[in-house]
Amino acid sequence: MAAHAPSAPAAAGVVSAIAPLAAGASLSRPAAVFEGGLDGFTRDGFIAGWACRPGVIARSHVRVLWENEPIAEAVADAFRLDLLHAGKGLGHCGFFARLNHELPPGEHVFTLIAVLAEGGEIEIARDLALVLPADPDIRAGLPESPRERAIWRDEDVLGHLAQFDLPRHCREMGVERFVDVVYRFMLDRWADDSARGLYPSILEKASLTPEAFFSIILTSDERKGRQTPLPSPFDYRFPFATYATGGG
């Protein structure tokens, strides 16, 4: 991968550019394929990047190697809007990993690996080149790691419904449970009798798509009146988890 300067933050210190993807290597199982990259350094001693398993909503534990030695480690579960726009899961796969010692200015080449919960490691990408500026003024202009985690907004979710795979969830849950789950997810209550009498039948008849129903509830006055954000994919209330074919 060609060297590139650290990207400017999109908002609130979040690095905006997504590093070019590298094919996974040294895979222990077909279902454990990862993808990810590194985006740049921060002026407060972190390295920014992202990692995820396509088709799986799960936190990824990542380690960054420099000269074959671990130099940073983190959990890739931070929300980044650019990753959501790029179709990387639901966008909750960014990380800021603190460097365990200072690097000299210049170009550095890293390897990104995933640390598996069941033991072992999988290489995500190698030869990831980043440039640490020598000029103090340029380095001072690097973004800082965010002090607060970004959250996805309702409009972000609404613009990326395809990534929720709602038709499959509706089919697997059944229309009645799907209606209840959507109400619980967005309104923190179960569907009332009028909703149960209306939506399951029209979903069953395909007069209304799962995405359209989801959008109706997400843009309802009741939802707009709520002050709390939607549960994240790692919240116990999140009902739309996906799993890689073949398990694991």
C-alpha positions in Angstrom: 0.0 0.0 0.0 1.4 3.4 -0.9 2.3 5.8 1.9 -0.2 8.4 2.6 -0.4 11.3 5.0 -2.8 11.1 8.0 -6.3 12.1 7.1 -8.1 15.1 8.4 -10.9 14.5 10.9 -14.5 14.3 9.5 -16.0 15.6 12.7 -15.1 15.5 16.4 -11.7 14.2 15.7 -12.8 11.2 13.7 -10.4 10.4 10.8 -12.3 10.7 7.6 -10.4 8.6 5.0 -10.7 4.8 4.9 -7.4 3.0 4.2 -7.3 0.8 1.1 -8.5 -2.7 1.9 -6.1 -5.6 1.9 -7.1 -9.2 1.4 -7.2 -11.3 4.6 -4.3 -13.7 4.9 -3.4 -16.7 7.2 -7.1 -17.5 7.7 -7.8 -20.2 10.2 -11.4 -20.7 9.0 -13.3 -19.4 6.1 -15.9 -17.8 8.4 -13.2 -15.8 10.2 -12.3 -13.5 7.3 -11.6 -9.9 8.5 -11.0 -6.6 6.6 -9.6 -3.4 7.9 -7.0 -0.8 7.6 -5.1 2.1 9.2 -5.9 5.7 8.6 -3.3 7.8 10.4 -1.7 9.0 13.6 -3.2 11.5 16.0 -1.2 14.2 17.7 -2.0 12.7 21.1 -0.2 9.4 20.5 -2.9 7.2 18.9 -3.1 5.3 15.6 -6.6 5.3 14.0 -8.0 2.5 12.0 -10.9 0.1 11.5 -11.6 -3.6 11.4 -14.6 -5.8 10.9 -15.8 -9.2 9.9 -18.2 -8.9 6.9 -21.6 -10.2 7.8 -21.0 -10.3 11.5 -21.9 -7.7 14.1 -19.3 -8.3 16.7 -16.4 -6.4 18.3 -13.0 -7.0 16.8 -10.0 -7.1 19.0 -7.1 -5.8 17.0 -3.3 -5.5 17.4 -1.0 -3.3 15.4 2.5 -4.7 14.7 5.6 -2.6 13.8 8.8 -4.4 12.9 6.9 -7.6 13.9 6.4 -6.3 17.5 3.0 -5.2 19.0 2.9 -1.4 19.2 -0.8 -0.7 19.8 -3.9 -2.6 20.7 -7.6 -1.8 20.8 -11.2 -3.0 20.3 -12.7 -1.9 17.0 -16.2 -0.9 18.1 -16.3 2.9 17.7 -19.0 4.4 15.4 -17.7 6.2 12.3 -20.1 7.7 9.8 -17.6 7.3 7.0 -17.5 3.5 7.6 -21.3 3.4 7.6 -21.3 5.2 4.3 -18.7 2.8 2.9 -20.9 -0.2 3.8 -18.7 -1.5 6.6 -21.3 -3.2 8.7 -23.3 -0.6 10.6 -20.3 1.7 11.0 -19.4 0.5 14.5 -15.9 -0.8 13.7 -13.4 2.1 14.1 -10.7 2.2 16.7 -8.1 4.5 18.2 -5.2 2.5 19.6 -2.6 4.2 21.9 1.0 3.7 20.7 3.0 2.0 23.5 6.1 3.9 22.6 7.0 7.0 20.5 7.9 6.5 16.9 10.5 8.6 15.1 9.3 10.8 12.2 9.1 9.4 8.8 7.3 6.5 7.0 6.4 3.4 9.0 5.0 0.1 7.8 2.5 -1.8 10.0 0.6 -5.1 10.0 -2.9 -5.2 11.4 -4.1 -8.5 13.0 -7.2 -9.7 14.7 -6.9 -11.4 18.1 -9.6 -14.1 18.4 -11.5 -14.6 21.6 -11.1 -18.4 21.3 -7.3 -18.0 20.9 -5.0 -17.3 18.0 -4.6 -14.5 15.6 -5.5 -13.7 12.0 -3.7 -11.3 9.8 -6.0 -8.6 8.4 -3.6 -6.6 6.3 0.1 -6.0 6.0 2.4 -3.4 4.5 0.2 -0.6 5.8 2.3 2.5 5.3 1.7 5.7 7.3 3.8 8.9 7.5 4.5 10.5 10.9 5.4 14.2 10.1 8.7 15.6 11.3 7.5 19.2 11.0 6.1 20.2 14.4 3.5 22.5 12.8 2.2 19.7 10.6 2.1 17.2 13.5 0.2 19.8 15.6 -2.4 19.9 12.8 -3.2 16.1 13.2 -6.5 15.2 14.7 -6.8 14.2 18.3 -8.5 10.9 19.3 -12.1 11.7 20.2 -12.9 12.4 23.8 -16.5 11.2 23.4 -17.8 8.4 21.2 -19.8 9.3 18.2 -23.3 7.9 18.0 -25.4 7.1 15.0 -28.3 9.4 14.4 -31.8 8.3 13.2 -31.1 9.9 9.8 -27.9 7.8 9.5 -29.8 4.6 10.2 -32.6 5.7 7.8 -30.1 6.2 5.0 -28.6 2.7 5.3 -31.5 0.4 5.9 -30.1 -2.2 3.4 -27.3 -2.9 5.8 -29.7 -4.1 8.4 -30.9 -7.0 6.2 -34.5 -6.4 7.4 -36.2 -8.7 4.9 -34.3 -11.6 6.2 -35.0 -10.7 9.8 -38.7 -10.3 9.1 -38.7 -13.7 7.4 -36.9 -15.5 10.2 -38.7 -13.8 13.1 -42.2 -13.9 11.5 -44.2 -10.7 10.9 -45.8 -10.5 14.3 -42.5 -10.8 16.2 -40.8 -8.5 13.7 -43.4 -5.7 14.3 -42.9 -6.1 18.1 -39.1 -6.1 17.8 -39.0 -2.9 15.7 -41.3 -1.1 18.1 -39.2 -2.2 21.1 -36.0 -1.2 19.3 -37.1 2.3 18.3 -39.8 3.2 20.8 -38.7 1.1 23.8 -42.2 -0.5 24.1 -44.1 -3.3 22.5 -46.5 -2.7 19.6 -50.0 -1.8 20.7 -53.2 -3.6 19.6 -53.8 -1.3 16.7 -50.2 -1.8 15.3 -50.5 -5.6 15.8 -53.8 -5.5 13.9 -52.4 -3.6 11.0 -48.8 -4.2 10.2 -48.4 -8.0 10.4 -51.1 -8.5 7.8 -49.8 -6.0 5.3 -46.2 -7.2 5.8 -47.5 -10.8 5.2 -49.2 -9.7 2.0 -46.1 -7.8 0.9 -48.1 -4.6 0.6 -45.5 -3.0 2.8 -41.8 -3.9 2.8 -39.9 -4.5 6.0 -37.7 -1.4 5.2 -40.8 0.7 4.6 -42.4 -0.4 7.9 -39.0 0.3 9.7 -39.0 3.8 8.1 -42.5 4.6 9.2 -41.7 3.8 12.9 -38.3 5.5 12.7 -39.9 8.8 11.4 -43.0 8.7 13.6 -43.8 11.5 15.9 -43.4 9.2 18.8 -39.8 8.4 17.8 -39.0 12.1 17.0 -40.2 13.0 20.5 -37.6 10.6 22.1 -34.3 12.1 23.4 -32.4 8.9 23.5 -30.3 7.5 20.6 -31.1 4.1 19.2 -29.3 1.1 20.9 -25.9 0.4 19.3 -25.2 -3.0 17.7 -23.4 -4.0 20.9 -26.3 -3.0 23.2 -28.2 -6.0 24.6 -31.4 -4.3 23.2 -30.2 -4.5 19.6 -32.2 -7.2 17.9 -30.7 -7.4 14.4 -27.4 -9.2 14.8 -26.1 -11.0 11.8 -23.8 -14.0 11.7 -21.3 -15.3 9.1 -22.3 -18.3 7.2 -20.6 -21.4 8.6 -20.5 -20.1 12.2 -17.7 -18.9 14.4 
